[in-house]
């Protein structure tokens, strides 16, 4: 069967499964909708967290970024995995013990202020919409290639599906749908990686295979007998240098920027509202720790495989495209060319595709080949000439990754509107049924806006997601950390810190991405820190401003200090009602 047929079969079956699960576990109460009545077993919550966490950026874009950045791409691996450990150790259990529905609700109660709650609400919506833009873009990319429809049509179909199970099932439906999506995405990611590793090195373990020697079969696939018996990474280093690129295993980015990006991704991870809310769904505090451990195992399966996928894809891409006559271009290139995500411009008129450093549309560059980083994972089975069913499978996996995270983000936005704004501030007397309608209406509006972001994306998937992490790092991380571990932190300090952190970080990103993109290079960055890494500086400013302001204003009430003191110790927690300040 053709790739299109296989994709329709596998994707259609997975979509039918998601819809059935959403209907079977539809939410009947606000407790169902927001936190699945706190009844999700740790193992299942760990798997759902893994799916929620491994977005389109992880599945589609991360390995593509690593394949282009080489060693520098490791900051995504270190930042995201390190951040999850930080989140699991520092935040998850304590937030579960606190027992609220949302992060803005926690911040509003902890800082005894509706003003703090509103600011946290705005930050949550801002971060979530930035993040969801990358997910909807990922949905569009997958649909455009594998389902033979335009990117915009793909985004609309994705919107419709997410709208159905996010608004119908809420957190309960999303959780069990995400369990199924995790199984789909990890299967789709690992099977092609295992196939390629076996074909090139004879080793079925990708994590070891990409550091192994190329076999005779692998050399034949590369159409280069001289590669037999050589280490794959050495081959890739040589290929890169011969084409004018830096060696794959060397870093090119300023070390200060690598450090700041890694730290921004790390603390941004710990401040992501759609991940933090997952710890509210388990029965007990102990279960929160357990589910965090399971999630780390499930996440590690993909994250340890990504560098291998990057090396395989990069090597295959160079070997199958560079110095090849366009009329003899491989079928995968012609297939992806229809999407506009790859392309060729014959600058020298020789009819041969030349891959070189620089942009393909820059007349000063010798590069003639356009390649969108987001396709490297999705195209890897085709590049490696794997069976058609593996290509269809990876398409379904990419959709599962994007849709699972999009659903979690949309729930955050929905909860911010219905629970934090309408129920918490505008109309506290609202009935459970009314709140549920507001939650579903908010999710519907959020889906439409998310779709527009997918149609008009502000950047490629992983880059957009990196911006979201920076915004989360600058706004939520300091407020939550000090809210749990500093009894003396007051509402004035938290409010001032969040405002300064989010405004500074958003302003810096906007300036270099839209205000003055010509300056978006190491020479133009402040102290060599890129927009992707500026969240670390924003978080530092948040900490400093929060501390200084708290020292010159009144201490929190005694009951708040007692609450924070009891939060980290065994026993029942009696949280005070939120103030109307």
C-alpha positions as CSV (number, residue, x, y, z in Angstrom):
1,X,0.0,0.0,0.0
2,X,1.0,3.6,-0.5
3,X,2.3,6.0,2.2
4,X,-1.0,8.0,1.9
5,X,-3.1,4.8,2.4
6,X,-1.1,3.6,5.4
7,X,-1.2,7.1,6.9
8,X,-5.0,7.4,6.5
9,X,-5.5,3.9,8.1
10,X,-3.2,4.4,11.1
11,X,-4.2,8.0,11.7
12,X,-7.9,7.3,11.3
13,X,-7.7,4.4,13.7
14,X,-5.8,6.5,16.3
15,X,-8.3,9.4,15.9
16,X,-11.2,7.0,16.4
17,X,-9.6,5.7,19.5
18,X,-9.1,9.3,20.9
19,X,-12.7,10.2,20.2
20,X,-14.0,7.1,21.8
21,X,-11.9,7.6,25.0
22,X,-13.0,11.3,25.2
23,X,-16.7,10.3,24.9
24,X,-16.4,7.4,27.4
25,X,-14.6,9.6,30.0
26,X,-16.5,12.8,29.4
27,X,-16.5,15.3,32.2
28,X,-19.7,15.7,34.3
29,X,-18.4,18.0,37.0
30,X,-15.9,20.8,37.3
31,X,-13.7,18.4,39.4
32,X,-13.7,16.0,36.4
33,X,-13.0,18.8,34.0
34,X,-10.1,20.4,35.8
35,X,-8.4,17.6,37.7
36,X,-10.2,14.4,36.8
37,X,-11.6,14.2,40.3
38,X,-8.0,13.6,41.5
39,X,-8.5,9.9,40.8
40,X,-5.8,9.1,38.1
41,X,-3.4,6.3,39.1
42,X,0.3,7.3,39.2
43,X,1.4,5.0,36.3
44,X,-1.4,6.3,34.0
45,X,-0.7,9.9,35.1
46,X,3.0,9.4,34.4
47,X,2.2,8.2,30.9
48,X,-0.2,11.1,30.3
49,X,2.4,13.5,31.6
50,X,4.9,12.1,29.2
51,X,2.5,12.7,26.3
52,X,1.6,16.1,27.6
53,X,5.3,16.9,28.0
54,X,6.6,15.5,24.7
55,X,5.0,18.0,22.4
56,X,5.5,18.6,18.7
57,X,8.7,20.3,19.6
58,X,10.1,17.0,21.2
59,X,8.7,14.6,18.6
60,X,9.0,16.7,15.4
61,X,11.5,19.5,15.9
62,X,14.0,18.5,18.5
63,X,15.9,15.9,16.5
64,X,15.8,18.2,13.5
65,X,17.3,21.0,15.5
66,X,20.1,18.7,16.9
67,X,20.8,17.5,13.3
68,X,21.5,21.1,12.3
69,X,23.1,22.4,15.5
70,X,25.2,19.4,16.3
71,X,26.6,19.5,19.8
72,X,24.9,22.8,20.5
73,X,21.5,21.1,20.2
74,X,22.3,19.3,23.5
75,X,20.9,22.3,25.4
76,X,17.4,21.1,24.5
77,X,18.1,17.7,25.9
78,X,19.8,19.0,29.1
79,X,17.3,21.8,29.6
80,X,14.1,19.9,29.1
81,X,15.1,16.7,31.0
82,X,16.8,18.6,33.8
83,X,13.8,20.9,34.1
84,X,11.5,18.0,34.5
85,X,13.6,16.6,37.3
86,X,13.5,20.0,38.9
87,X,9.7,20.2,38.5
88,X,9.2,16.7,40.0
89,X,11.4,17.3,43.0
90,X,10.6,21.0,43.9
91,X,7.1,21.6,42.8
92,X,4.9,18.7,41.9
93,X,4.3,17.1,45.3
94,X,3.8,20.4,47.2
95,X,1.4,21.7,44.7
96,X,-0.6,18.5,44.9
97,X,-0.7,18.8,48.7
98,X,-2.0,22.4,48.3
99,X,-4.9,20.9,46.6
100,X,-6.0,23.6,44.1
101,X,-7.2,23.3,40.5
102,X,-4.8,25.7,38.7
103,X,-1.5,27.6,39.1
104,X,-3.2,31.0,39.1
105,X,-5.4,29.8,42.0
106,X,-2.4,28.6,43.9
107,X,-0.6,32.0,43.4
108,X,-3.8,33.9,44.3
109,X,-4.3,32.0,47.5
110,X,-0.6,31.8,48.5
111,X,-0.2,35.5,48.0
112,X,-3.6,36.3,49.4
113,X,-4.4,38.6,46.4
114,X,-6.8,38.5,43.5
115,X,-4.4,40.9,41.8
116,X,-1.7,38.2,41.9
117,X,-4.2,35.7,40.6
118,X,-5.1,37.9,37.7
119,X,-1.4,38.5,36.8
120,X,-0.7,34.8,37.0
121,X,-3.8,34.2,34.9
122,X,-2.5,36.6,32.2
123,X,0.9,34.9,32.3
124,X,-0.6,31.4,32.0
125,X,-2.7,32.4,29.0
126,X,0.3,34.2,27.4
127,X,2.7,31.3,27.9
128,X,0.1,28.7,26.8
129,X,-0.8,30.5,23.6
130,X,2.9,30.9,22.7
131,X,3.4,27.2,23.3
132,X,0.3,26.0,21.5
133,X,1.4,27.9,18.4
134,X,4.2,25.4,17.9
135,X,1.8,22.5,18.4
136,X,-0.7,23.6,15.8
137,X,2.1,24.3,13.4
138,X,3.3,20.7,13.9
139,X,-0.2,19.4,13.2
140,X,-0.3,21.3,9.9
141,X,3.2,20.1,8.9
142,X,2.2,16.4,9.4
143,X,-1.1,16.8,7.6
144,X,0.4,18.6,4.7
145,X,2.9,15.8,3.9
146,X,1.2,12.6,5.0
147,X,-2.5,13.4,4.4
148,X,-2.0,15.2,1.1
149,X,-3.7,18.4,2.3
150,X,-2.5,21.9,2.8
151,X,-0.9,23.0,6.1
152,X,-3.9,25.3,6.8
153,X,-6.4,22.5,6.2
154,X,-4.4,20.2,8.5
155,X,-4.5,22.9,11.3
156,X,-8.3,23.1,11.0
157,X,-8.7,19.3,11.2
158,X,-6.5,19.3,14.3
159,X,-8.5,22.1,15.8
160,X,-11.7,20.2,15.4
161,X,-10.4,17.1,17.0
162,X,-8.8,18.9,20.0
163,X,-12.0,20.9,20.4
164,X,-14.0,17.7,20.6
165,X,-12.1,15.8,23.3
166,X,-10.8,18.9,25.2
167,X,-14.2,20.4,25.6
168,X,-16.1,17.2,26.1
169,X,-13.8,15.3,28.4
170,X,-11.8,18.1,30.1
171,X,-8.9,16.8,32.2
172,X,-10.5,13.4,32.6
173,X,-10.9,12.8,28.9
174,X,-7.6,14.5,28.1
175,X,-5.7,12.3,30.6
176,X,-6.8,9.0,29.2
177,X,-6.6,10.2,25.6
178,X,-3.0,11.2,26.3
179,X,-2.2,7.7,27.6
180,X,-3.3,6.4,24.2
181,X,-1.4,9.2,22.4
182,X,1.8,8.3,24.4
183,X,1.6,4.7,23.2
184,X,1.2,5.9,19.6
185,X,3.9,8.5,19.6
186,X,6.6,6.4,21.4
187,X,5.9,3.5,19.1
188,X,6.1,5.7,16.1
189,X,9.4,7.3,17.2
190,X,11.2,4.1,18.3
191,X,10.3,1.7,15.5
192,X,11.9,3.8,12.6
193,X,14.9,4.6,14.8
194,X,15.5,0.9,15.5
195,X,15.1,0.0,11.8
196,X,17.6,2.7,10.7
197,X,20.1,1.8,13.5
198,X,20.0,-1.8,12.4
199,X,20.4,-1.0,8.7
200,X,23.4,1.3,9.2
201,X,25.3,-0.3,12.1
202,X,23.7,-3.7,12.8
203,X,22.8,-2.5,16.4
204,X,19.1,-2.5,17.3
205,X,19.6,0.1,20.1
206,X,19.6,3.6,18.5
207,X,21.2,5.1,21.6
208,X,24.3,2.9,21.0
209,X,24.0,2.6,17.2
210,X,24.7,6.2,16.3
211,X,28.1,5.9,18.0
212,X,28.9,2.6,16.3
213,X,30.7,1.6,13.0
214,X,28.9,1.5,9.7
215,X,28.4,-2.1,8.4
216,X,28.7,-3.2,4.7
217,X,24.9,-2.9,4.4
218,X,25.0,0.6,5.8
219,X,27.8,1.6,3.4
220,X,25.6,0.3,0.5
221,X,22.7,2.4,1.8
222,X,24.9,5.5,1.8
223,X,26.2,4.6,-1.7
224,X,29.8,5.0,-0.3
225,X,31.8,1.8,0.2
226,X,34.6,3.8,1.9
227,X,32.3,4.4,4.9
228,X,32.3,0.7,5.9
229,X,34.1,0.2,9.2
230,X,34.1,3.8,10.1
231,X,32.3,5.4,13.1
232,X,29.1,7.1,12.0
233,X,29.9,10.3,13.9
234,X,33.3,10.5,12.2
235,X,31.6,10.2,8.8
236,X,29.2,12.9,9.7
237,X,31.9,15.2,10.9
238,X,33.8,14.7,7.6
239,X,30.7,15.3,5.6
240,X,29.9,18.6,7.4
241,X,33.5,19.9,7.1
242,X,33.7,19.0,3.4
243,X,30.6,21.0,2.7
244,X,31.8,24.1,4.7
245,X,29.9,23.4,7.9
246,X,31.4,23.1,11.4
247,X,32.2,19.5,12.6
248,X,29.0,18.0,13.9
249,X,30.5,17.2,17.4
250,X,31.8,20.7,17.9
251,X,29.9,23.7,19.3
252,X,29.5,27.0,17.5
253,X,27.2,29.0,19.8
254,X,28.7,31.2,22.4
255,X,29.1,29.2,25.6
256,X,27.3,31.9,27.7
257,X,24.3,31.6,25.4
258,X,24.3,27.8,25.6
259,X,24.3,28.1,29.4
260,X,21.5,30.6,29.5
261,X,19.3,28.7,27.0
262,X,19.8,25.5,29.0
263,X,18.9,27.2,32.3
264,X,16.0,29.0,30.7
265,X,14.6,25.7,29.4
266,X,15.2,24.1,32.7
267,X,13.4,26.6,35.0
268,X,10.9,27.2,32.3
269,X,10.0,23.6,32.4
270,X,9.4,23.8,36.1
271,X,7.0,26.7,35.5
272,X,4.9,25.3,32.7
273,X,1.2,25.5,33.9
274,X,0.0,22.5,31.7
275,X,2.6,20.2,33.3
276,X,2.2,21.4,36.8
277,X,-1.6,20.9,36.7
278,X,-1.0,17.2,36.0
279,X,0.2,16.7,39.6
280,X,-3.3,17.9,40.8
281,X,-4.9,14.8,39.2
282,X,-3.5,12.1,41.5
283,X,-5.1,10.9,44.8
284,X,-2.3,11.7,47.2
285,X,1.0,13.7,47.5
286,X,2.9,10.4,47.5
287,X,1.3,9.6,44.2
288,X,2.5,12.8,42.7
289,X,6.1,11.8,43.4
290,X,5.4,8.3,41.9
291,X,3.8,9.6,38.8
292,X,6.8,12.0,38.3
293,X,9.1,9.0,38.4
294,X,7.1,7.1,35.9
295,X,6.9,10.2,33.6
296,X,10.7,10.6,33.7
297,X,11.1,7.0,32.5
298,X,8.5,7.5,29.7
299,X,10.1,10.7,28.6
300,X,13.6,9.3,28.7
301,X,12.7,6.7,26.0
302,X,12.3,9.5,23.5
303,X,14.9,11.9,24.7
304,X,17.7,9.4,24.7
305,X,16.7,8.4,21.2
306,X,16.6,11.9,19.7
307,X,20.4,12.3,19.2
308,X,20.5,9.1,17.3
309,X,17.6,10.1,15.1
310,X,19.4,13.4,14.4
311,X,22.6,11.7,13.4
312,X,20.9,9.2,11.1
313,X,18.7,11.8,9.5
314,X,21.5,14.3,8.9
315,X,23.9,11.7,7.4
316,X,21.1,10.3,5.2
317,X,20.0,13.8,4.1
318,X,23.5,14.9,3.0
319,X,24.2,11.6,1.2
320,X,20.9,11.5,-0.7
321,X,20.7,15.2,-1.8
322,X,24.2,16.8,-2.1
323,X,25.7,16.8,-5.6
324,X,22.7,14.8,-6.9
325,X,21.2,15.8,-10.3
326,X,17.7,17.3,-9.6
327,X,16.2,15.0,-12.2
328,X,17.5,12.1,-10.2
329,X,16.4,13.5,-6.8
330,X,15.1,10.8,-4.4
331,X,11.4,10.4,-4.2
332,X,11.3,11.6,-0.6
333,X,12.6,15.0,-1.8
334,X,10.0,15.3,-4.5
335,X,7.3,14.3,-2.1
336,X,8.2,16.9,0.5
337,X,8.9,19.5,-2.1
338,X,5.1,19.7,-2.7
339,X,4.7,21.0,0.8
340,X,7.1,23.8,0.4
341,X,9.2,22.6,3.3
342,X,12.1,21.5,1.1
343,X,13.1,23.1,-2.2
344,X,15.9,23.6,-4.7
345,X,17.1,26.8,-6.5
346,X,19.6,26.2,-9.3
347,X,21.8,29.2,-8.8
348,X,24.7,28.1,-11.1
349,X,22.5,26.5,-13.7
350,X,24.2,23.0,-13.6
351,X,21.1,21.1,-12.7
352,X,22.9,19.6,-9.6
353,X,21.7,20.2,-6.0
354,X,24.5,21.7,-3.9
355,X,24.1,21.8,-0.1
356,X,26.3,24.5,1.5
357,X,26.2,26.9,4.5
358,X,23.8,29.9,4.2
359,X,20.2,30.5,3.1
360,X,19.1,29.0,-0.1
361,X,17.3,32.2,-1.2
362,X,20.4,34.4,-0.5
363,X,22.1,35.2,-3.8
364,X,25.5,35.5,-2.0
365,X,25.3,32.0,-0.6
366,X,26.3,28.9,-2.6
367,X,23.6,26.9,-0.9
368,X,20.9,25.7,-3.3
369,X,18.8,23.5,-1.0
370,X,16.0,24.5,1.3
371,X,15.2,22.3,4.2
372,X,12.8,23.0,7.0
373,X,14.2,21.7,10.3
374,X,10.8,20.4,11.3
375,X,10.7,17.7,8.7
376,X,13.9,15.8,9.6
377,X,12.2,13.3,11.9
378,X,9.0,13.0,9.8
379,X,11.0,12.5,6.6
380,X,13.6,10.1,8.1
381,X,11.8,6.8,7.3
382,X,11.4,7.9,3.7
383,X,15.0,9.0,3.5
384,X,16.1,5.7,4.9
385,X,13.8,3.8,2.5
386,X,11.9,2.1,5.3
387,X,8.6,0.4,4.6
388,X,5.6,2.6,3.8
389,X,3.8,1.6,7.0
390,X,6.6,3.1,9.1
391,X,6.2,6.4,7.3
392,X,2.4,6.3,8.1
393,X,3.2,5.4,11.7
394,X,5.5,8.3,12.3
395,X,2.9,10.7,10.8
396,X,0.3,9.4,13.3
397,X,3.0,9.8,16.1
398,X,3.7,13.4,15.2
399,X,0.0,14.2,15.3
400,X,-0.4,12.4,18.7
401,X,2.5,14.4,20.1
402,X,1.2,17.7,18.9
403,X,-2.5,17.1,19.8
404,X,-1.7,15.8,23.3
405,X,0.2,18.9,24.3
406,X,-2.3,21.2,22.6
407,X,-5.1,19.7,24.6
408,X,-3.2,20.2,27.9
409,X,-2.5,23.8,27.0
410,X,-6.0,24.5,26.0
411,X,-7.3,23.2,29.3
412,X,-5.0,25.6,31.1
413,X,-6.4,28.5,29.1
414,X,-10.0,27.2,29.6
415,X,-9.4,26.9,33.4
416,X,-7.9,30.3,33.6
417,X,-11.0,31.9,32.0
418,X,-13.7,29.8,33.8
419,X,-12.2,29.0,37.2
420,X,-9.7,31.8,37.9
421,X,-11.4,34.7,36.2
422,X,-15.2,34.0,36.1
423,X,-15.6,31.8,39.2
424,X,-12.7,33.2,41.2
425,X,-13.2,37.0,40.6
426,X,-16.2,38.0,38.4
427,X,-19.0,35.8,39.8
428,X,-18.0,33.7,42.8
429,X,-21.6,32.5,43.2
430,X,-21.5,30.7,39.9
431,X,-23.0,27.2,39.9
432,X,-21.0,24.2,39.0
433,X,-23.0,23.8,35.7
434,X,-22.4,27.4,34.8
435,X,-18.7,27.1,35.4
436,X,-18.5,24.0,33.2
437,X,-20.2,25.9,30.4
438,X,-17.7,28.7,30.7
439,X,-14.8,26.2,30.7
440,X,-16.0,24.6,27.5
441,X,-16.7,28.0,25.9
442,X,-13.2,29.2,26.9
443,X,-11.7,26.0,25.4
444,X,-13.6,26.6,22.2
445,X,-12.3,30.2,21.8
446,X,-8.8,29.1,22.7
447,X,-8.9,26.4,20.0
448,X,-9.8,29.0,17.3
449,X,-7.0,31.4,18.4
450,X,-4.5,28.4,18.6
451,X,-5.5,27.5,15.0
452,X,-4.7,31.0,13.8
453,X,-1.3,30.7,15.5
454,X,-0.8,27.5,13.6
455,X,-1.7,29.0,10.3
456,X,0.4,32.1,10.9
457,X,3.3,30.7,13.1
458,X,5.8,33.1,14.7
459,X,8.7,30.7,14.0
460,X,9.6,27.0,13.6
461,X,8.1,24.6,16.2
462,X,11.0,24.2,18.7
463,X,12.0,27.9,18.5
464,X,8.4,29.0,19.4
465,X,8.3,26.5,22.2
466,X,11.7,27.8,23.5
467,X,10.1,31.2,23.7
468,X,7.2,29.8,25.8
469,X,9.7,28.2,28.2
470,X,11.5,31.5,28.6
471,X,8.3,33.3,29.4
472,X,7.3,30.6,32.0
473,X,10.8,30.8,33.5
474,X,10.5,34.6,33.9
475,X,7.0,34.7,35.3
476,X,6.0,31.5,37.1
477,X,9.1,29.8,38.3
478,X,10.2,32.4,40.9
479,X,6.7,33.0,42.2
480,X,6.0,29.3,42.7
481,X,9.5,28.6,44.2
482,X,9.3,31.4,46.7
483,X,5.7,30.6,47.4
484,X,6.6,27.2,48.6
485,X,10.0,27.8,50.2
486,X,9.9,31.4,51.5
487,X,7.4,32.2,54.2
488,X,8.3,35.9,54.1
489,X,7.5,36.4,50.4
490,X,4.5,38.7,50.2
491,X,2.0,39.6,47.6
492,X,3.7,42.9,46.7
493,X,7.0,41.2,45.9
494,X,5.4,38.4,43.9
495,X,3.3,40.8,41.8
496,X,6.2,43.1,41.1
497,X,8.5,40.2,40.2
498,X,6.0,38.6,37.8
499,X,5.3,41.9,36.0
500,X,9.0,42.8,35.6
501,X,10.0,39.2,34.5
502,X,7.3,38.7,31.9
503,X,7.5,42.2,30.4
504,X,11.3,42.2,30.2
505,X,11.4,38.7,28.6
506,X,8.5,39.3,26.2
507,X,10.0,42.7,25.2
508,X,13.5,41.2,24.5
509,X,12.0,38.4,22.3
510,X,9.7,40.8,20.4
511,X,12.6,43.2,19.7
512,X,14.9,40.6,18.2
513,X,12.2,38.6,16.4
514,X,10.0,41.4,15.1
515,X,11.3,44.8,16.0
516,X,14.9,44.5,14.7
517,X,15.4,41.0,13.3
518,X,18.6,42.1,11.5
519,X,20.2,42.4,15.0
520,X,19.2,38.8,15.9
521,X,22.8,37.4,16.0
522,X,25.5,37.0,18.6
523,X,26.9,40.4,17.9
524,X,23.6,42.1,18.4
525,X,22.5,40.2,21.5
526,X,22.9,41.7,25.0
527,X,26.0,40.0,26.5
528,X,25.7,37.4,23.8
529,X,22.4,36.0,25.2
530,X,19.9,35.0,22.5
531,X,16.1,35.5,22.7
532,X,15.8,31.7,23.4
533,X,18.0,32.1,26.5
534,X,16.7,35.5,27.9
535,X,14.2,33.8,30.1
536,X,17.1,33.1,32.6
537,X,17.7,36.8,32.9
538,X,14.0,37.5,33.2
539,X,13.8,35.0,36.1
540,X,16.8,36.6,37.8
541,X,15.1,40.0,37.6
542,X,11.9,38.5,38.9
543,X,13.8,37.1,41.9
544,X,15.7,40.3,42.6
545,X,12.6,42.6,42.3
546,X,10.5,40.2,44.4
547,X,13.0,40.1,47.2
548,X,13.7,43.8,47.3
549,X,10.0,44.7,47.2
550,X,9.1,42.2,49.9
551,X,11.7,43.6,52.2
552,X,10.3,47.2,52.0
553,X,6.6,46.1,52.3
554,X,4.6,44.4,55.0
555,X,5.1,40.7,55.8
556,X,2.5,38.2,54.8
557,X,-0.2,37.5,57.4
558,X,0.7,35.0,60.1
559,X,-1.8,32.4,58.8
560,X,-0.1,32.5,55.4
561,X,3.3,32.0,56.9
562,X,2.0,29.1,59.0
563,X,0.5,27.6,55.8
564,X,3.8,27.8,53.9
565,X,5.6,26.3,56.9
566,X,3.3,23.3,57.0
567,X,3.3,22.8,53.2
568,X,6.6,20.9,53.2
569,X,5.9,18.6,56.1
570,X,3.6,15.6,56.5
571,X,0.1,16.1,57.7
572,X,-3.1,17.7,56.5
573,X,-3.0,21.2,55.0
574,X,-5.7,23.7,55.8
575,X,-5.3,26.4,53.2
576,X,-7.0,29.8,54.0
577,X,-9.6,31.2,51.7
578,X,-8.3,33.6,49.0
579,X,-8.4,37.2,50.0
580,X,-10.3,39.8,48.0
581,X,-7.4,42.2,48.0
